[in-house]
Amino acid sequence: MKKEWYLEYEIQKNRPGLLGDISSLLGMLSINIVTINGVDEGRRGLLILAKDDDQIKRLESILHTMDTIKLIKLREPKLRDILAVRHGRYIQRDADDKKTFRFVRDELGLLVDFMAELFKQDGHKLIGIRGMPRVGKTESLVAASVCANKRWLFVSSTLLKQTIRNQLIEDEYNENNLFILDGIVSTRRANERHWQLVREIMRLPAVKVVEHPDIFVQNSEYTLEDFDYIIELRNDSEEEITYDIVDQHNMFSGSDFGDFDF
């Protein structure tokens, strides 16, 4: 049974035929290349298949002797590695909070792919998504649900007028469903029956996504520690995500965080 590995190296001396040399080396060691791509400036990432760990040890020792490249990573692939090879760029992760991942609007394809892979995993998962109005949060969630072959349910939302659910019908209590909540709508507009439903959903071994998790935890018994992943989506890398606009408007009615198009 062959096992997949992730190999990443930095080019020290770029010359014609360097990739061919690496490919030949892998071939001589009977290691197959699955995918290859540039993953950063001057770096290449490869997903490879090896029969046993000894092949990988031999490969590692040979790569360390080469002066044309510098070995960066050789490990069992993580989700970020797989997506980096697939999309040609690494997902940014917060240096201090390892569960926070950052995207900008022109990376929506990468974001959708990342979320779809998370959504495919079984069991309880709580994901928060931060971002300013009309940056594409809800649309990305729906697209990722389609990719993951999940049925999505809006428990609270502003996508289509105001959605505030107080109960589910029987077939909606399904572990394969994806439950989407808007933290602002749930905490500012909802009643106790809605919160009873939220607690029921949180107990389901299913994926839950909360837009505006910071507002959600301010007004509920949940904390940011309860979240498995936090995703941040910005129009550009310099944009600050702020909730000042919520406080400036009375119950945010008629604001950018209001009834429509959030």
Short mmCIF file of the C-alpha atoms (twelve columns), coordinates in Angstrom:
data_MODEL
# 
_entry.id   MODEL 
# 
loop_
_atom_site.group_PDB 
_atom_site.id 
_atom_site.type_symbol 
_atom_site.label_atom_id 
_atom_site.label_alt_id 
_atom_site.label_comp_id 
_atom_site.label_asym_id 
_atom_site.label_seq_id 
_atom_site.Cartn_x 
_atom_site.Cartn_y 
_atom_site.Cartn_z 
_atom_site.pdbx_PDB_model_num 
ATOM 1   C CA . MET A 1   0.000   0.000  0.000   1 
ATOM 2   C CA . LYS A 2   1.628   3.237  -1.142  1 
ATOM 3   C CA . LYS A 3   1.568   6.255  1.127   1 
ATOM 4   C CA . GLU A 4   1.403   9.929  0.168   1 
ATOM 5   C CA . TRP A 5   4.082   12.417 1.236   1 
ATOM 6   C CA . TYR A 6   4.591   16.138 0.748   1 
ATOM 7   C CA . LEU A 7   7.963   17.347 -0.507  1 
ATOM 8   C CA . GLU A 8   8.831   21.031 -0.693  1 
ATOM 9   C CA . TYR A 9   12.154  22.488 -1.727  1 
ATOM 10  C CA . GLU A 10  13.611  25.923 -2.360  1 
ATOM 11  C CA . ILE A 11  15.643  26.480 -5.514  1 
ATOM 12  C CA . GLN A 12  19.167  27.668 -4.682  1 
ATOM 13  C CA . LYS A 13  20.615  27.577 -8.214  1 
ATOM 14  C CA . ASN A 14  17.973  27.671 -10.911 1 
ATOM 15  C CA . ARG A 15  19.207  25.990 -14.040 1 
ATOM 16  C CA . PRO A 16  17.585  24.179 -16.969 1 
ATOM 17  C CA . GLY A 17  16.792  20.566 -16.208 1 
ATOM 18  C CA . LEU A 18  16.640  20.915 -12.413 1 
ATOM 19  C CA . LEU A 19  13.067  19.621 -12.216 1 
ATOM 20  C CA . GLY A 20  14.041  16.807 -14.578 1 
ATOM 21  C CA . ASP A 21  16.849  15.809 -12.202 1 
ATOM 22  C CA . ILE A 22  14.458  15.715 -9.245  1 
ATOM 23  C CA . SER A 23  11.956  13.669 -11.272 1 
ATOM 24  C CA . SER A 24  14.692  11.226 -12.350 1 
ATOM 25  C CA . LEU A 25  15.858  10.843 -8.745  1 
ATOM 26  C CA . LEU A 26  12.310  10.053 -7.618  1 
ATOM 27  C CA . GLY A 27  11.955  7.584  -10.490 1 
ATOM 28  C CA . MET A 28  15.181  5.773  -9.537  1 
ATOM 29  C CA . LEU A 29  13.880  5.435  -5.977  1 
ATOM 30  C CA . SER A 30  10.540  4.083  -7.339  1 
ATOM 31  C CA . ILE A 31  8.672   7.079  -5.899  1 
ATOM 32  C CA . ASN A 32  5.741   8.354  -7.974  1 
ATOM 33  C CA . ILE A 33  4.866   12.028 -8.449  1 
ATOM 34  C CA . VAL A 34  1.149   12.716 -7.926  1 
ATOM 35  C CA . THR A 35  1.093   16.531 -8.317  1 
ATOM 36  C CA . ILE A 36  3.678   19.262 -8.659  1 
ATOM 37  C CA . ASN A 37  3.366   23.046 -8.485  1 
ATOM 38  C CA . GLY A 38  5.147   26.197 -7.431  1 
ATOM 39  C CA . VAL A 39  3.918   27.055 -3.929  1 
ATOM 40  C CA . ASP A 40  5.867   30.228 -3.208  1 
ATOM 41  C CA . GLU A 41  8.516   32.460 -4.769  1 
ATOM 42  C CA . GLY A 42  11.329  30.092 -5.723  1 
ATOM 43  C CA . ARG A 43  9.728   27.064 -4.062  1 
ATOM 44  C CA . ARG A 44  8.204   23.919 -5.485  1 
ATOM 45  C CA . GLY A 45  5.832   21.530 -3.756  1 
ATOM 46  C CA . LEU A 46  5.230   17.922 -4.750  1 
ATOM 47  C CA . LEU A 47  2.786   15.286 -3.608  1 
ATOM 48  C CA . ILE A 48  4.563   11.957 -3.992  1 
ATOM 49  C CA . LEU A 49  3.707   8.294  -3.426  1 
ATOM 50  C CA . ALA A 50  6.170   5.933  -1.752  1 
ATOM 51  C CA . LYS A 51  5.938   2.226  -0.970  1 
ATOM 52  C CA . ASP A 52  7.702   2.445  2.401   1 
ATOM 53  C CA . ASP A 53  9.394   4.880  4.783   1 
ATOM 54  C CA . ASP A 54  12.893  3.662  3.775   1 
ATOM 55  C CA . GLN A 55  12.428  5.158  0.314   1 
ATOM 56  C CA . ILE A 56  11.633  8.527  1.919   1 
ATOM 57  C CA . LYS A 57  14.689  8.294  4.218   1 
ATOM 58  C CA . ARG A 58  16.930  7.575  1.217   1 
ATOM 59  C CA . LEU A 59  15.355  10.449 -0.705  1 
ATOM 60  C CA . GLU A 60  15.884  12.820 2.223   1 
ATOM 61  C CA . SER A 61  19.574  11.934 2.606   1 
ATOM 62  C CA . ILE A 62  20.220  12.442 -1.140  1 
ATOM 63  C CA . LEU A 63  18.337  15.773 -1.261  1 
ATOM 64  C CA . HIS A 64  20.464  17.078 1.628   1 
ATOM 65  C CA . THR A 65  23.611  16.559 -0.487  1 
ATOM 66  C CA . MET A 66  22.334  18.667 -3.417  1 
ATOM 67  C CA . ASP A 67  23.557  22.262 -3.602  1 
ATOM 68  C CA . THR A 68  20.994  23.325 -6.234  1 
ATOM 69  C CA . ILE A 69  18.054  22.971 -3.843  1 
ATOM 70  C CA . LYS A 70  17.333  23.286 -0.138  1 
ATOM 71  C CA . LEU A 71  14.903  20.788 1.381   1 
ATOM 72  C CA . ILE A 72  12.143  22.650 3.260   1 
ATOM 73  C CA . LYS A 73  9.543   19.981 4.077   1 
ATOM 74  C CA . LEU A 74  9.245   16.231 3.705   1 
ATOM 75  C CA . ARG A 75  6.282   14.935 5.685   1 
ATOM 76  C CA . GLU A 76  2.878   13.316 5.499   1 
ATOM 77  C CA . PRO A 77  0.721   15.922 3.754   1 
ATOM 78  C CA . LYS A 78  -1.487  18.269 5.750   1 
ATOM 79  C CA . LEU A 79  -4.567  19.905 4.246   1 
ATOM 80  C CA . ARG A 80  -2.622  23.144 3.684   1 
ATOM 81  C CA . ASP A 81  0.075   21.221 1.777   1 
ATOM 82  C CA . ILE A 82  -2.456  19.549 -0.526  1 
ATOM 83  C CA . LEU A 83  -4.195  22.854 -1.267  1 
ATOM 84  C CA . ALA A 84  -0.878  24.670 -1.793  1 
ATOM 85  C CA . VAL A 85  0.081   22.192 -4.505  1 
ATOM 86  C CA . ARG A 86  -3.401  22.302 -6.000  1 
ATOM 87  C CA . HIS A 87  -3.626  26.123 -6.113  1 
ATOM 88  C CA . GLY A 88  0.019   27.172 -6.280  1 
ATOM 89  C CA . ARG A 89  -0.041  29.189 -3.063  1 
ATOM 90  C CA . TYR A 90  -0.069  28.623 0.679   1 
ATOM 91  C CA . ILE A 91  -2.978  29.582 2.896   1 
ATOM 92  C CA . GLN A 92  -1.906  32.258 5.366   1 
ATOM 93  C CA . ARG A 93  -2.120  31.225 8.988   1 
ATOM 94  C CA . ASP A 94  -2.011  33.548 12.000  1 
ATOM 95  C CA . ALA A 95  1.419   33.354 13.652  1 
ATOM 96  C CA . ASP A 96  -0.030  33.503 17.186  1 
ATOM 97  C CA . ASP A 97  -3.339  31.679 16.722  1 
ATOM 98  C CA . LYS A 98  -2.750  28.572 14.644  1 
ATOM 99  C CA . LYS A 99  -6.459  27.923 14.092  1 
ATOM 100 C CA . THR A 100 -6.985  31.277 12.312  1 
ATOM 101 C CA . PHE A 101 -6.626  31.231 8.511   1 
ATOM 102 C CA . ARG A 102 -6.606  34.362 6.351   1 
ATOM 103 C CA . PHE A 103 -7.867  34.885 2.815   1 
ATOM 104 C CA . VAL A 104 -8.385  37.862 0.528   1 
ATOM 105 C CA . ARG A 105 -11.167 38.211 -1.996  1 
ATOM 106 C CA . ASP A 106 -9.093  37.194 -5.027  1 
ATOM 107 C CA . GLU A 107 -8.445  33.850 -3.290  1 
ATOM 108 C CA . LEU A 108 -12.120 32.810 -3.193  1 
ATOM 109 C CA . GLY A 109 -11.372 29.643 -5.178  1 
ATOM 110 C CA . LEU A 110 -8.765  28.592 -2.616  1 
ATOM 111 C CA . LEU A 111 -11.109 29.537 0.269   1 
ATOM 112 C CA . VAL A 112 -14.000 27.486 -1.173  1 
ATOM 113 C CA . ASP A 113 -11.689 24.490 -1.678  1 
ATOM 114 C CA . PHE A 114 -10.317 24.810 1.872   1 
ATOM 115 C CA . MET A 115 -13.781 25.002 3.439   1 
ATOM 116 C CA . ALA A 116 -15.097 22.149 1.279   1 
ATOM 117 C CA . GLU A 117 -12.304 19.899 2.590   1 
ATOM 118 C CA . LEU A 118 -13.212 20.859 6.181   1 
ATOM 119 C CA . PHE A 119 -16.915 20.263 5.500   1 
ATOM 120 C CA . LYS A 120 -16.217 16.738 4.196   1 
ATOM 121 C CA . GLN A 121 -14.823 15.663 7.562   1 
ATOM 122 C CA . ASP A 122 -17.165 13.717 9.828   1 
ATOM 123 C CA . GLY A 123 -18.351 14.741 13.276  1 
ATOM 124 C CA . HIS A 124 -18.783 18.004 15.159  1 
ATOM 125 C CA . LYS A 125 -16.844 20.945 13.785  1 
ATOM 126 C CA . LEU A 126 -17.403 24.584 14.702  1 
ATOM 127 C CA . ILE A 127 -16.040 27.119 12.214  1 
ATOM 128 C CA . GLY A 128 -16.158 30.905 12.527  1 
ATOM 129 C CA . ILE A 129 -15.863 33.285 9.586   1 
ATOM 130 C CA . ARG A 130 -15.029 36.985 9.952   1 
ATOM 131 C CA . GLY A 131 -15.340 39.666 7.297   1 
ATOM 132 C CA . MET A 132 -16.899 42.968 6.316   1 
ATOM 133 C CA . PRO A 133 -20.231 43.258 4.451   1 
ATOM 134 C CA . ARG A 134 -20.417 41.978 0.861   1 
ATOM 135 C CA . VAL A 135 -16.957 40.439 0.904   1 
ATOM 136 C CA . GLY A 136 -18.391 37.038 -0.108  1 
ATOM 137 C CA . LYS A 137 -18.652 35.070 3.145   1 
ATOM 138 C CA . THR A 138 -22.099 33.504 2.712   1 
ATOM 139 C CA . GLU A 139 -21.643 32.883 -1.011  1 
ATOM 140 C CA . SER A 140 -18.347 31.093 -0.306  1 
ATOM 141 C CA . LEU A 141 -20.023 28.951 2.364   1 
ATOM 142 C CA . VAL A 142 -22.767 27.884 -0.029  1 
ATOM 143 C CA . ALA A 143 -20.262 27.145 -2.818  1 
ATOM 144 C CA . ALA A 144 -18.117 25.071 -0.429  1 
ATOM 145 C CA . SER A 145 -21.224 23.164 0.730   1 
ATOM 146 C CA . VAL A 146 -22.012 22.276 -2.891  1 
ATOM 147 C CA . CYS A 147 -18.404 21.110 -3.440  1 
ATOM 148 C CA . ALA A 148 -18.573 18.985 -0.279  1 
ATOM 149 C CA . ASN A 149 -21.963 17.568 -1.328  1 
ATOM 150 C CA . LYS A 150 -23.600 18.914 1.832   1 
ATOM 151 C CA . ARG A 151 -27.073 20.358 2.233   1 
ATOM 152 C CA . TRP A 152 -26.823 23.806 3.841   1 
ATOM 153 C CA . LEU A 153 -29.388 25.218 6.260   1 
ATOM 154 C CA . PHE A 154 -29.591 28.850 7.350   1 
ATOM 155 C CA . VAL A 155 -30.403 28.901 11.069  1 
ATOM 156 C CA . SER A 156 -30.000 32.681 11.056  1 
ATOM 157 C CA . SER A 157 -29.027 34.826 8.095   1 
ATOM 158 C CA . THR A 158 -29.488 38.125 6.273   1 
ATOM 159 C CA . LEU A 159 -28.962 36.670 2.807   1 
ATOM 160 C CA . LEU A 160 -32.685 36.521 2.039   1 
ATOM 161 C CA . LYS A 161 -34.361 39.183 4.180   1 
ATOM 162 C CA . GLN A 162 -34.135 38.039 7.821   1 
ATOM 163 C CA . THR A 163 -33.922 34.336 8.588   1 
ATOM 164 C CA . ILE A 164 -34.345 33.379 12.233  1 
ATOM 165 C CA . ARG A 165 -35.244 29.727 12.699  1 
ATOM 166 C CA . ASN A 166 -36.895 28.555 15.921  1 
ATOM 167 C CA . GLN A 167 -37.226 24.904 14.961  1 
ATOM 168 C CA . LEU A 168 -36.139 22.348 12.403  1 
ATOM 169 C CA . ILE A 169 -38.293 19.779 10.675  1 
ATOM 170 C CA . GLU A 170 -37.425 16.137 11.223  1 
ATOM 171 C CA . ASP A 171 -35.186 15.459 8.212   1 
ATOM 172 C CA . GLU A 172 -33.170 18.629 8.915   1 
ATOM 173 C CA . TYR A 173 -31.677 17.030 12.044  1 
ATOM 174 C CA . ASN A 174 -29.167 15.311 9.818   1 
ATOM 175 C CA . GLU A 175 -25.455 14.920 10.541  1 
ATOM 176 C CA . ASN A 176 -24.701 15.408 6.860   1 
ATOM 177 C CA . ASN A 177 -26.276 18.888 6.840   1 
ATOM 178 C CA . LEU A 178 -24.239 22.055 7.202   1 
ATOM 179 C CA . PHE A 179 -25.717 24.583 9.644   1 
ATOM 180 C CA . ILE A 180 -25.023 28.287 9.014   1 
ATOM 181 C CA . LEU A 181 -25.620 30.976 11.649  1 
ATOM 182 C CA . ASP A 182 -25.155 34.726 11.488  1 
ATOM 183 C CA . GLY A 183 -23.764 35.781 14.878  1 
ATOM 184 C CA . ILE A 184 -25.180 39.292 14.606  1 
ATOM 185 C CA . VAL A 185 -28.720 38.186 13.724  1 
ATOM 186 C CA . SER A 186 -28.773 35.436 16.371  1 
ATOM 187 C CA . THR A 187 -27.591 37.679 19.191  1 
ATOM 188 C CA . ARG A 188 -29.488 40.872 18.327  1 
ATOM 189 C CA . ARG A 189 -32.778 39.703 16.847  1 
ATOM 190 C CA . ALA A 190 -33.538 36.220 18.133  1 
ATOM 191 C CA . ASN A 191 -35.666 34.914 21.013  1 
ATOM 192 C CA . GLU A 192 -35.064 32.135 23.520  1 
ATOM 193 C CA . ARG A 193 -36.657 29.511 21.271  1 
ATOM 194 C CA . HIS A 194 -34.061 30.282 18.634  1 
ATOM 195 C CA . TRP A 195 -31.294 29.857 21.211  1 
ATOM 196 C CA . GLN A 196 -32.712 26.513 22.310  1 
ATOM 197 C CA . LEU A 197 -32.452 25.446 18.668  1 
ATOM 198 C CA . VAL A 198 -28.874 26.759 18.457  1 
ATOM 199 C CA . ARG A 199 -27.933 24.649 21.503  1 
ATOM 200 C CA . GLU A 200 -29.554 21.568 19.960  1 
ATOM 201 C CA . ILE A 201 -27.637 22.103 16.730  1 
ATOM 202 C CA . MET A 202 -24.361 22.594 18.621  1 
ATOM 203 C CA . ARG A 203 -24.828 19.132 20.142  1 
ATOM 204 C CA . LEU A 204 -25.238 17.480 16.729  1 
ATOM 205 C CA . PRO A 205 -22.147 15.693 15.351  1 
ATOM 206 C CA . ALA A 206 -22.242 17.946 12.284  1 
ATOM 207 C CA . VAL A 207 -20.472 20.986 10.839  1 
ATOM 208 C CA . LYS A 208 -21.635 24.389 12.075  1 
ATOM 209 C CA . VAL A 209 -20.432 27.701 10.613  1 
ATOM 210 C CA . VAL A 210 -20.910 30.991 12.457  1 
ATOM 211 C CA . GLU A 211 -20.531 34.261 10.603  1 
ATOM 212 C CA . HIS A 212 -19.284 37.031 12.950  1 
ATOM 213 C CA . PRO A 213 -18.102 34.675 15.716  1 
ATOM 214 C CA . ASP A 214 -16.869 37.587 17.883  1 
ATOM 215 C CA . ILE A 215 -20.393 39.028 18.197  1 
ATOM 216 C CA . PHE A 216 -21.775 35.511 18.677  1 
ATOM 217 C CA . VAL A 217 -19.547 34.750 21.687  1 
ATOM 218 C CA . GLN A 218 -20.095 38.182 23.291  1 
ATOM 219 C CA . ASN A 219 -23.773 37.402 23.726  1 
ATOM 220 C CA . SER A 220 -23.848 33.649 24.304  1 
ATOM 221 C CA . GLU A 221 -22.400 30.941 26.535  1 
ATOM 222 C CA . TYR A 222 -19.930 29.942 23.794  1 
ATOM 223 C CA . THR A 223 -16.330 31.190 23.595  1 
ATOM 224 C CA . LEU A 224 -13.774 31.474 20.800  1 
ATOM 225 C CA . GLU A 225 -12.045 28.455 22.388  1 
ATOM 226 C CA . ASP A 226 -15.030 26.359 21.260  1 
ATOM 227 C CA . PHE A 227 -14.188 27.039 17.602  1 
ATOM 228 C CA . ASP A 228 -12.048 24.550 15.691  1 
ATOM 229 C CA . TYR A 229 -11.207 27.012 12.897  1 
ATOM 230 C CA . ILE A 230 -11.530 30.763 12.418  1 
ATOM 231 C CA . ILE A 231 -11.487 32.025 8.829   1 
ATOM 232 C CA . GLU A 232 -10.933 35.678 7.964   1 
ATOM 233 C CA . LEU A 233 -11.942 37.040 4.566   1 
ATOM 234 C CA . ARG A 234 -10.874 40.537 3.476   1 
ATOM 235 C CA . ASN A 235 -11.222 42.608 0.315   1 
ATOM 236 C CA . ASP A 236 -7.453  43.128 0.526   1 
ATOM 237 C CA . SER A 237 -4.742  42.164 2.995   1 
ATOM 238 C CA . GLU A 238 -4.703  45.616 4.648   1 
ATOM 239 C CA . GLU A 239 -8.440  45.743 5.411   1 
ATOM 240 C CA . GLU A 240 -9.402  45.904 9.078   1 
ATOM 241 C CA . ILE A 241 -12.394 43.820 10.128  1 
ATOM 242 C CA . THR A 242 -14.426 46.006 12.480  1 
ATOM 243 C CA . TYR A 243 -17.901 45.924 14.000  1 
ATOM 244 C CA . ASP A 244 -18.136 49.675 14.690  1 
ATOM 245 C CA . ILE A 245 -20.921 49.941 12.124  1 
ATOM 246 C CA . VAL A 246 -23.103 47.617 14.228  1 
ATOM 247 C CA . ASP A 247 -22.940 49.992 17.187  1 
ATOM 248 C CA . GLN A 248 -23.460 53.137 15.120  1 
ATOM 249 C CA . HIS A 249 -26.886 52.039 13.917  1 
ATOM 250 C CA . ASN A 250 -29.803 51.247 16.129  1 
ATOM 251 C CA . MET A 251 -29.970 47.449 16.049  1 
ATOM 252 C CA . PHE A 252 -28.046 47.776 12.719  1 
ATOM 253 C CA . SER A 253 -31.372 48.178 10.898  1 
ATOM 254 C CA . GLY A 254 -30.903 49.682 7.471   1 
ATOM 255 C CA . SER A 255 -27.129 49.553 7.785   1 
ATOM 256 C CA . ASP A 256 -24.631 47.448 5.867   1 
ATOM 257 C CA . PHE A 257 -25.153 44.810 8.556   1 
ATOM 258 C CA . GLY A 258 -28.920 45.126 8.134   1 
ATOM 259 C CA . ASP A 259 -31.788 43.403 6.478   1 
ATOM 260 C CA . PHE A 260 -30.340 42.569 3.084   1 
ATOM 261 C CA . ASP A 261 -27.230 41.552 1.212   1 
ATOM 262 C CA . PHE A 262 -24.815 40.755 3.978   1 
# 
